[in-house]
Amino acid sequence: MTTKSDDDKIEFDPDKIAALPVFDIAEHLDSPEMIASYLSTFFAEGDIRMIMSALEDASRSKGMAQVAEGAGLATPALYKALKGTQPRLETIIGVLRSLGLCLVVQPVGTVNNCVSDA
């Protein structure tokens, strides 16, 4: 087994790094099933900032204007809501419905390994 010493340095070419494509998860969320699976992971963890970020990713995958309209919001209001950390449940449900999804509550530990605070 070969190991690197502290003297071995890895050099990075900034031009090659800059030329790498940017990964955007929104480009891969191409079906309601894929979006549901993606969002369920974050809802199970319960971190509101991550949930809102994931909802923004999912909204971008479908188009922010289309999701806003389906949720009964102006597009700027949707952007603002998804950047916040205290969203209204009404907004979350509207966004989910606009994405073709619904919110379901289940006991901790039964689905998607929900995290328990207990």
Number of C-alpha atoms within 10 A of each C-alpha: 2 4 6 7 7 6 6 8 8 6 6 8 8 8 8 8 9 9 8 8 7 7 8 11 14 17 12 13 20 13 14 14 12 13 24 18 13 18 20 20 16 20 18 17 15 15 11 15 16 16 22 22 17 22 22 20 23 29 25 18 20 19 15 20 17 17 25 22 15 17 21 15 18 16 17 11 12 21 16 11 18 22 15 13 14 11 15 11 9 10 17 19 15 21 27 22 15 19 24 15 15 13 11 6 6 9 9 13 11 8 11 15 13 18 12 11 6 3
